Each structure stands twice: as C-alpha cells, then as structure tokens.
Amino acid sequence: MKIDVDVDAVAAGLVFLGIALLVIGIGAGVHAYLQALPVKGWYEQAYSAADAEQMAMWLDNLLAEMERLGMTHGHYALIFKNPHNDVSLDYEVFKTLKERCLEVQKYPKGSMDYAESLEDIRRQMDKTDFNPWWWYMCNCLGGIYAWILAFWWWFILVVAGVLWWRYEE
C-alpha cells in the first residue's frame, strides 16, 4: 500500500514548527536568564569584593537569592549528573566561604594573610561549576522539554530543508 504524501506541505509544516520552537525556545532562554540574573549578579559581586566584609555581605545575599529560587538542590545537567554539577554542594561551599569571610575579618586589612585569604576564597569560588542559567533550564523550565524547545528547532528546520531539496520537482 502506497501513501501519497505532499512533501511540500510536510516541509512547510516542519518549517512552521521549527520557527515556533525557535521563538518559544528564545523566550524560555530569556526567561531563565532573567530569573537567574540576580543570583549571577550576587555571585559576581561577591567574587569581586574588595574586602572580607563586602564579600561576606554579598555571599549572604547570594545565599538568600539561591534559597528564594529553590536553588539548594538539583544539578546543572539533565543526563550526566555528578557531584561537580550538584547545586546543593555549591550552596554548601558558598555558606562555608561566607563563614571564612567572617574569620578573615579578624586579620588586619593591610596584611598579607588578609589579601591571601580573600584570594583563596576567590579561587574556591572559581572551582565551583556555578551556572544559574543552566540550573534554571534543567530544574525549573521543564528539564528536557525546555531543552527541546530551546535547541531542537534547528534540527526540524534542517529536516524541512532536506525534504524540500531532496523532493524538489
């Protein structure tokens, strides 16, 4: 049994679907970015703090913002979840670093110990795989469905292009 299919109509439908997914995916990505922006902002402020008091205050703001978003559990990955991309471990690291900042405040501000301790805290912040946007996309916007919306539009458009090219009369 042979089914007669209008390839142009299928390709046009796929183009429409691909463009719709592109628009929805961009919207989802922008929404995730806007939701994660305060968290990323406090992280960058804490990282660039000039002294331990500022760093402790901004780490405290970072922790509060992470709690507000529910960013105390979950991963920055959909499939290959491991301790390196576990946000709960990063949350604990930031709590510990805040406590370390409170200890550093006891040192004289001009001392080598003070400067080296702040630099050590920054190096520890660098070691985290902290990425609030990835976390939001993986944990708040539907996980795999958000990724399909955000990134699979190109695959659908390529299939539509191949259909039109392959079955061009």
C-alpha positions in Angstrom: 0.0 0.0 0.0 1.4 3.4 -1.1 0.5 6.5 0.8 0.6 9.7 -1.2 2.2 12.5 0.8 2.5 16.1 -0.2 6.2 16.7 0.6 5.9 20.4 0.2 3.1 20.5 2.8 5.1 18.4 5.2 8.2 20.6 4.8 6.1 23.8 5.2 4.6 22.3 8.4 8.1 21.5 9.7 9.3 25.0 8.9 6.4 26.4 10.8 7.0 24.1 13.8 10.7 24.9 13.7 10.1 28.6 13.7 7.5 28.3 16.5 10.0 26.2 18.6 12.7 28.8 17.9 10.5 31.6 19.2 9.4 29.6 22.2 13.0 28.5 22.9 14.3 32.0 22.8 11.5 33.1 25.1 12.4 30.3 27.5 16.1 31.1 27.4 15.5 34.8 28.1 13.0 33.9 30.9 15.6 31.6 32.5 18.3 34.3 32.1 16.1 37.0 33.8 15.2 34.6 36.6 18.9 33.7 37.2 20.3 37.2 36.8 20.1 38.2 40.4 21.9 35.1 41.5 24.6 35.5 39.0 24.9 39.2 39.9 25.4 38.5 43.6 28.0 35.8 42.7 30.0 38.3 40.6 29.7 41.0 43.3 31.0 38.6 46.0 33.8 37.5 43.7 34.9 41.0 43.0 34.5 42.3 46.6 37.4 44.5 47.8 37.3 43.3 51.4 36.0 40.5 53.6 33.1 42.5 55.0 31.7 43.2 51.5 32.3 39.6 50.4 30.5 38.2 53.4 27.5 40.5 52.9 27.3 39.7 49.1 27.7 36.0 49.7 24.8 36.3 52.2 22.7 38.0 49.5 23.8 35.2 47.1 22.6 32.5 49.5 19.3 34.3 50.1 18.7 34.6 46.4 19.6 31.0 45.8 17.1 30.0 48.6 14.4 32.2 47.0 14.7 30.4 43.7 14.9 27.0 45.3 18.5 26.7 44.1 19.5 24.5 47.1 19.0 21.2 45.2 19.3 19.9 41.7 22.0 19.8 39.0 23.3 21.8 36.2 22.8 18.8 33.9 20.0 16.7 32.6 21.8 13.4 32.0 25.3 13.3 33.4 24.6 14.3 37.0 27.6 14.1 39.3 28.9 16.0 42.4 30.7 18.5 40.2 27.3 19.8 38.8 25.3 19.4 42.0 24.0 22.8 43.1 23.4 21.7 46.7 27.2 21.2 47.1 27.8 24.7 45.6 25.3 26.1 48.1 27.2 24.5 51.0 30.5 25.8 49.6 29.1 29.4 49.5 27.9 29.0 53.1 31.3 27.9 54.2 33.0 30.7 52.2 30.8 33.2 54.0 31.9 31.8 57.3 35.5 32.0 56.1 35.0 35.7 55.2 33.8 36.3 58.8 37.0 34.7 60.0 39.2 36.8 57.6 37.7 40.0 59.0 39.8 39.4 62.2 43.0 39.9 60.2 44.4 43.4 59.7 43.2 44.7 56.3 46.7 45.5 55.0 48.3 42.2 56.0 49.4 39.5 53.6 47.2 37.0 55.4 44.1 39.1 54.7 44.9 39.5 51.0 45.9 35.9 50.5 42.8 34.6 52.3 40.5 36.7 50.1 42.3 35.4 47.0 42.0 31.8 48.3 38.2 32.4 48.7 38.0 33.6 45.1 40.0 30.5 43.9 37.5 28.3 45.7 34.6 30.1 44.1 36.3 29.5 40.7 36.4 25.8 41.4 32.6 25.6 41.5 30.8 24.9 38.3 28.3 27.6 39.2 25.8 28.4 36.4 22.4 29.6 37.5 21.0 29.7 33.9 21.8 26.0 33.3 20.3 25.2 36.7 17.1 27.1 35.9 16.8 25.5 32.5 17.4 22.0 33.9 15.2 22.3 37.0 12.5 24.9 36.6 11.5 25.1 33.0 10.6 21.5 32.5 14.0 19.9 32.2 14.3 18.0 28.9 11.3 19.7 27.4 12.9 23.1 27.9 16.0 21.9 26.1 13.9 20.6 23.2 12.2 23.9 22.9 15.4 25.9 23.2 17.7 23.9 20.9 15.9 21.4 18.7 14.3 23.9 16.4 17.4 23.8 14.2 17.0 20.0 13.6 13.5 20.4 12.5 14.4 23.2 10.1 17.2 21.1 8.6 14.8 18.2 8.1 12.4 20.6 6.3 15.2 21.9 4.1 16.3 18.4 3.2 12.8 17.4 2.3 12.4 20.4 0.0 15.8 19.9 -1.5 15.5 16.1 -1.9 12.0 16.0 -3.3 12.2 19.2 -5.4 10.4 18.6 -8.7 
